[in-house]
Amino acid sequence: MKIRKNVAVSDSGFLFNPLTGDSFSVNPIGQTIISSFKENKPESEILENILEEYRVDKNTAEKDLNDFKRMLENYKLID
Amino acid sequence: MSKPKYTIAVTGLNAIDSPGPGLAVIRALKDSKSFDVRIIGLSYEALEPGIYMHDYVDKTYQVPYPSAGQEVLVERYKYINAIENIDFLFPNFDAELFNYIALKERLLNDLGIKMSLPTQEQFEARHKVNLYEYGKTHEIKVPFSQMIFSTAEIPGVAANIGYPLVIKGKFYDAKIAHTAEQAQSHFNKISAEWGLPVIVQEFVHGSEVNVCGIGDGEGVTLGAVPMRKLYITDKGKAWAGITLDDEKLMEITTDLVKNTMWNGPFELEFMKTDKDEYYLIEINPRFPAWCYLTVGAGQNQVEALVNHEMGMKVEPFENYEVGKMFIRYSHDMIVDIKEFEQISTVGEL
């Protein structure tokens, strides 16, 4: 999954899509996921990091990650 | 090297909720780094706010309405020019452009007043009533539209394009109609205000994106900045907007300028669909009221246009700042009645 070029995420979690002019706020975990996608990390590694960092079972984390990916797709933030 | 000082006249001083572009053009002129400027405001009504904004407008003259005809307008300019010696004139209203295009050579040759305007053919071809054909000629998607002269024609067009549809005035105003009753009501309101014909246009769902730019008349885009409206008033005007990084939109714009040899300022209005298709819904042959955003984004297109028309070599802008926003605000001025009296009675302030 590739985040669209020029999509910028600031340290505060503010995300701006220069193609559409839309802006969003993401929480720290969303910020980490987007940064990981920008660094072309594989999804398995992202999931692993979430499981290490947060008290969550694998199924829930996987489902939430997929939901988040769909949201990124809907908002045209990925290529 | 000392900068030249130009006297530049500007119409469109109505800084209201559906603002004229005059004050934005003036702010851009005042920000010019290559010339100094004396601003002559040209007003139609005594309550246009720009008349009283003395930090922006040095002197204002009332001018006759477009319907008064070209000779009356020329006579008024002879009078104003004898006092002010105008170098350049920015007509900023769609409804007045026809007269100014017709008078372009005369104002230049007789009074030395320069303007940057499209040709009569360019002006007519992009007119709302001709835009559908224009799109076909230049291979740009344009929603189907048809001009009508009575409400009796609405069902026929609606059968073709379905509801919702858009009812538009020939110069200004556009309303979405979801039913035949709404379409009739919008037709009556718009035709009463702006006359006939009225345009019925296919509704395209999407977000509105606009481009403000300038063409050099030889196919080169001297500047272009795309913007998406972030906040829209009930009149459909942008109250806030943001510059975009949209390569496809820029490509459509430069192709259009190249194909049409567009001369002067323009605003292109598009609907961008969910499938990333761009439908051209309007071409305004003048600067829009939000044109000061282009200055904020690093392209003083107004300054560039003046320099181009003054015969200077102007290099096309190569970039602009993405994510630059404008947020409009309203502001109450306190004005002495003596000023209102002067513009109302003498026609000058």
Interface residues (C-beta under 8 A of the other chain):
Chain A: N6 F16 P18 L19 T20 G21
Chain B: S207 V209 M227 R228 L230 G241 I242 L244 D245 D246 V322 G323
